[in-house]
Amino acid sequence: MSKQHNEQGLRRSLKTRHLTMIALGGSIGTGLFLASGGAIAQAGPGGALLAYAAVGIMVYFLMTSLGELATYMPDSGSFSTYASRFVDPAFGFALGWNFWFNWAITIASELVAATLIIKYWFPDSNSFIWSFLFLSIIFLLNFISVKGYGESEYWFAIIKISTVIIFLVTGVLMIFGIIGGERIGFENFHIGDAPFHGGFFAILGVFMVAGYSFQGTELVGVAAGESENPSESVPRAIRQVFWRILLFYVLAIFVIAMIIPYTHPSLLSSEVNNINASPFTLVFEKAGFAFAASVMNAVILSSVLSAGNSGMYASTRVLWVLAKEGKAPKILGKLNKRGVPVNALIMTSIIGMMAFLASFFGDGIVYTWLLSASGMCGFIAWLGIAVSHYRFRRAFNKQGHDLKELPYRARFFPFGPIFAFALCMFVVLGQNYQAFLGEAIDWQGLLMTYIGLPLFLIIWFGYKFKHRTKVIPLEECKFDHK
């Protein structure tokens, strides 16, 4: 296999630094810059730290599972391809379409977020113009070449990582009294009923928030299919996941919780249309930095564009692989001369724009349902990674392969994928526990939350029924690279 192309025509242009930054920047976004404040307010400093650390460990195990698969068989179809080979073709079909739908709708949600953010500076401007401009930028970055995506994502990640590092340094200096004049103790961990506020259900709610915050880390599995040297760059990117989670999420939440009490009213209103309430903004302002809100607004805008950019890349590649495997219209399997699946890119852009436009009609009901349906999709993809890796390793051993053949080996097998599957399933089933807590069950809320699950099952079993597929016996799983 040549270094520049893989066997299907995609360009292997992503360097190790691109993949490392895709892994590093993949989950740093509004989940950290905005939602972390709400998590602290909801469950207290201890509850937020516990939930983010637990989900971080789960994601680490998922990434080591994905790393083992992606280094041995780098493929842009990623979860869809692995599930088709090691579980059931119908399961792979459903996972592929689930992943594409998730990121196509995410593009729309990021366009909505970007227009809200830009109105901080231009409150009377036209939302359609901004959304069209942002979609055009994201489209062009992906249309130019895979290197265009990799390079733009590299710089987006640099902005996010630099912001977090500056924040952490500022926060630590404030805690020791070097900035701000007074030394900060652990008082905020003892006020009210801290460190754990709201009990078990409050912490469970933060598990959901943390789960959404970490979504995007799995994109390194898709990018492996266009990496120059996946056996070297994927393990390096995966190894960074654990330290990123520890440093960027857990330490950032610890710093916020030390400086800002969980009872602070602004923490509950941390949303894209209220950048002043971002916990990062609050800490920077407390440190005496002028224009903190404007700077954070720019950083959060770059994060939103980064998420949209990554969503466009990943969904396009998975849709292209589905077309190549005969699981999507053949026309979507066309590559241009630069190795970009241009028809899949256009199709994804159209769906993203249509979903965005749906947010302006009928009070956004159609868009809200689409967003609710996609909310479960990221967790389903994670479950698919855990199941595929577990079956891959069992089949690998059963067929007499030596583990030394694996360029990268996931530690803690089989505990890793089993733990990740169990905790992910716990998060999935607990998505809308509030619906059961009232005097009457909130059926509409339940339907909106869980609609992604029956849709996935219908696609899975519909394909299974039509094509009479079966769960592939471990002895028949194929390990070739074609």
N, C-alpha and C positions, 0 to 999 in steps of 0.2 A: 504494500500500500504506500503510495507516495506521500510525501510530507505535505504537499500543497493541496491535495484533493483526497477525499475519502472515496470509497468505492461507488458512491451514489452521485457524486458530482459537487457536493458542497466544498467550499474552500476551507482548508485547515489553516486559518490565518490568525486565530486567537493565540497570543503569546501567554507565557506563565503570568506575567504581570496583569494582563487583562483578566484571566481566570481568578487570580487572587483577589482582585478588586471587585469582580462580580460576586464572589463569595463574601468578601468583607462588607461591601455596600448593599448586598442583596436585601437584607432585612432592616437596614437603618433607614428610617423614614418617619412618617407621621406617627407610627406606633411608639417610637421613642420620643420624638420631639413634642408630641401632643398628648397621646393616650396614656403615657406613663403618669401624668399628673392626675388623671381621673382614677387610675389604678390605685395610687397612694391614697386618694381621698376616699375611695370605696372600701379598701381593706386595711388601711393603715400602713405604716412603713414596713412592719414585719410581714404582713399578709402579701403586700406587693412583691417584696424581695423573695419570699417563699415561692410564690406562683411563678415569677419570671425565672428563678433558678431551676425549678422543677421542669418547666417547659423547655428551658435552655438545654438541660441534660437530655431530654427527649429528642430535641432537634439535633443535638450532637450525635446521638446514636443513629438517627435517621441519615445524617450526612455521612457517617462512616459506612453505613449500609450502601448508600448511593455511591460512595467513593469506590467501594470494592467492585460494584457492578460497572461503573462508568470507566474505570481504568482497564478492566478486563475486556469490556465490550463498549467502547465509546460510540454512542449513537445519538443523533439529535432527536430521535423518537423517545429516548430515555424511558420513563416509567411505562409508557404504552408498549414499547418494544419488549422490555424486560418481562412485563406481565403476560404478554402474548406468548413468549418463549417458555416461561417457567411456571405459569399458573394455568391460564386458559385464554385462547385467542379472543373470546368474547369479553373477558375481563380486561384485556389489553385494549380492545376497541372502545369499551365504556370509559376506561381511564383516559385514553387519548382525547376523546370528545369532551369529557369532563374538564380536562386540563385546558383545552382550547377555549371552551366556553368561559371558564373562570377568568382567564387572562383577557379575553376579548371584552368582557364586562368590566374588568378592572381598569382597562384603558378608559372606558367611559367614566367610571367613578373618579379617575385621576383628572380627567378633563373638567369635570364638575368642580373638583377641589382646586384645580389651577385657576379657574375663573373666579372662585371665591377669594383666593389668595391675592390675585392681581388687583381686585377691587379695594384692597387696603390702600393702594396708591392711586387707583383710578376708579373711584366709587360710582361714577355715572357712565362708565364705558359699557360697550355692547358685549355681552357674554358670548354671543355666537362668533364674533370676530376673533376674540381671544382663543376660544376653543378650536376654531379652524386653524389659527396660526400655530397653536401648540401641536395639534394633530399633524399638521404639515411638517413641522420640525422633526417630530418623532418618525413620521413616515420616511422623510428624506434620509435621516440618519441610518435607517434600516435598509433603504433602497440603494444607497451608495455601495455598500459592501458590508460583509460581516465585520471587517476591521473598523468600519464607521461606527457600528454599534459598540464594539469592544472599546474603541478609543473614547467615545463619548461617555460610556459607562465608567471607564477608568477615571475620568475627570470629575464626573458627578460624585463618584465614591470618595475622591480626594477631598472635595468640598465638605461632604458629610462627616468624614472621619476627622478632618482638621477641626471642624466645629465641636465635635464631641471631645477631642483631646483638649482644646482650649477651655471648654466648659469644665472638664474634670480638673485641670490644673487650677483654674479660677476657684472652683468649689473647694478644693483641698486647701488652698491658700486662705480662703474665707474661714474654713473650719478651724484652722490653726491661728486665726486672728491676724495674719499678715496683711490681708486685704479686709477692709470693712471695720477695722479697729478693735473688734471684740472677738475673743475666742469662743467658738460655738461648741457646746457640749452635746450630750445625748438627750437634752430636755424634750425634744420633739418625739423621741421614742417612748416617752412616759406620759405625755399629756393625754387627757381623756382616758379612753380604754386602749390606747396604743400599748404595745406595737401592733396587736392584732385587733382591728376594728371590724365590727359587723359579723363576726363569727364565721362558721364554715361556708355558708352560702355566698358571703361577700368574697371570700378567697376563691371559691369556685367560679364566680363571675370574672375575676381577674385572670383565671386560667384561660378563659375565652379571649380576653383582650391580648394576653401574652401570645396565644396561639396565632392570632391574626398578625401581631407585630412581627413574628418570626417568618411569616410566609414570604417566600422569595429566595430563601437560602437554597432551595432545591434547584434553582435555575442553573447552577453550576453543572448539574447533570445533563441538561440540554446543551449547554455551551461546550461540554466535553467532546461532542460530535464534530466540532469545528476547531478543536484545539490542535496546535502544532505538535505538541508532545504530551498527550493526555496522561501517560503513565508517570510523568514527572510533575506536571502542573496541577492535575486534579488532587493527588494526595496532599500537595503543599497547600492548596486552597482549603481542603477539608480540615487539615490540621489547625488552620487559623480560625475555624468556626468556633471551637471551644473557647479560645482566648478572647475572641471578639465578643461572644456572649457574656463572658465573665467581666470583661473590661467595659464594654460599651453599654450593656444593659444593666447588669447587677450593680456595678460601681456607680453608674449614672443615677440610678434610682436611689442608691444609698446616699449619694451627695445631695440629691433633691430633698430626700426625707430628713436629712440632718439640718438643712438650711430653712426649708419651708414646712411649717406644720401641716399635718394632713387635714386639719380643720380650715385651712385657708380657702375662702370662698372661690377664688379664681381657679383652683385646681379642678373643680367640677365642671368648669365651662371651657376647658381646653379643647377647642375645635378649630377647624381651618378658617372659619370666619371670625375668629377671636384670637389672633396671634398674640395679643397682649397677655393672654392667660396661659401661654405655653410655660411650663415649669422652667424651661431654659431661659426664656425672656425674664421671668421673675427673678431667677438667680443672678443673671447678668445685670439687671437693673439694681438689685440689692448690692451688687459689687461696685455700683457707681458708673457703669458703662452707659454713656449716652447713645441714643439710636439703637438700643438693643432690639427693640421690636422690629425695626426696619431690617436689621441684619438677619434676624431669625426668620422674618418673612421671606427674604431672598433665599435663605438656606432651605426652608421648607418648600418653597417653590421648586428649587432644584431637585429636592427629594421626590416630589410629586412627578416631575418630568422624568426623573430617573426610573421611577416605578412604571410609568407609562411606556417608556423606552424599552425596559426589560420585558414588560408584558407583550409588547408588539413583537419583539424578537422571539420569545419563547413560544407564543401561540402560533406564530407563522411557521416555525420549524416543525412543531408537532403536527400541524395541519398538513404540511408538505409530506411528512413521513406517512401519515394516514392515507394520503392520496397515492403514494408510492406502493403501499401495501394493499391497495384496492379497497380501503375502508372509507374513502372520501372520493368525490368526483375527480376523475383522472386529470382534468385541466389544471387542478391545483398542484399537481406534481411537476409543473414546468419551472425550470431554472433559467435565469438570464445569463449572459456571457460572464458576469461577475460572480456567478454561483449563488445568486439570491433567488429564493422562491417567490418570484414577483406576484404571481396570481394569488398565492396564499396570503401574501402581504396585503394586496388590494382588498381581498375578501375580508380579512381581519379588520382592516381600517374602516371598511363600510359598516360592518357590524358594530364596531366601537362607536362610530359616529351616530348610527341609528339609535343605539342605546342611550347615547348622550342626549340626542334630540328628544327622546322619550321622557327625559327628566323635565321638559318644559310643557308637556301636554297632560291634561287631565290630572293636574296637581301632582304629577310625577308618579302616579300609581303604577303604571307599567314598569317604569324604571325601578321603583322600589321593589317590585316583585322579582325583576331580573337580578337586582343586587342581592336580594334574600336568597334566591336560588343559587347564586354563585358563592354565597358565604360559606357553604359547607364544602365546596369543591376542593379548596386547598387542603383541608383535613382528609378528604377522601384520597387525594393524591399521596399524602403522607402514609396513609394506611396501605396504599398500593405498593409503596417503596418497601415498607417493612415486610409485607407478605412475599413480594418478589425476591427480596434478598434471602429470606429464610428458606424459600424453596430452591433458589439458586445454589446456596451453599450445600443443602442436603443432597441435591442432585449431583453436584460437583463431587462430593464425597462418595455417593452411591456408585457413580460411574468410574471410580478408582483413580480420580485425578489427585495429584499431589498439591497441597496448599502452597507449595513453593512456586507453583505456576502463576499464582496471583500477584500482579505487580504491586497491589496494595491490599492488605488484609484487615478487615474490620475486627477490632479487638472486642472482647466480651461476647463473642457469638456462643450460644444462641440468646444469651440474656439481652443483648442490645436490641435486636429487632422485636423480641417478645415484649420487653418493657415499653419500647416506643409504641408498639401496636396497642397495648393495654391502656397506656395513658392517653394516647390519641383517641381511642374509642371512648374513654371516660369523658374527654373534652367534647367529643361529638354528641354523645347522649345527653350531656349536661348543658347543651347550647342555650336552651330556654327553660331552665328550671323554674323561673319566675312564673311561668304560665300555670304551674300547678299550686302556687302558694296562695292565690286569692280564694275568695269564697266559692267562685265558679271557675272552671278551667277555661283559659283563654284560647279557644280553638283557632281563632284567626291568627293569633300570634304564633301558635304551634305550627300551623300550616306554613306560614311565611318563613319560619326558622328552618323547618325540616324539609321543605319542598325539594331541595337539592338531592336528598337521600332517595326518595322514591323515583325521581327522574333518572338517577344513576342506575338504580336497580332495573327500571323499565328498559333502558338502553342495553344493559348487560344481558338480561334474560331474553330480550327481544332478539338480539343478535344470536344468542345461544340457541334459541328455539328455531330461528330461520336457518342457521348454518349447521345445526346439530353438533356444536363443538363440545368438547369434554375437557375436564381437568387433565392436563398432560401428566402421565406417569413419570416419576423421577428418572426412570431408566431411559425415557425417550426425549428428555430435554436436550436441546441442541446448544453446543457451546462454540460453534464456528462463528466467524465474524461476518457472515453474509446474511 
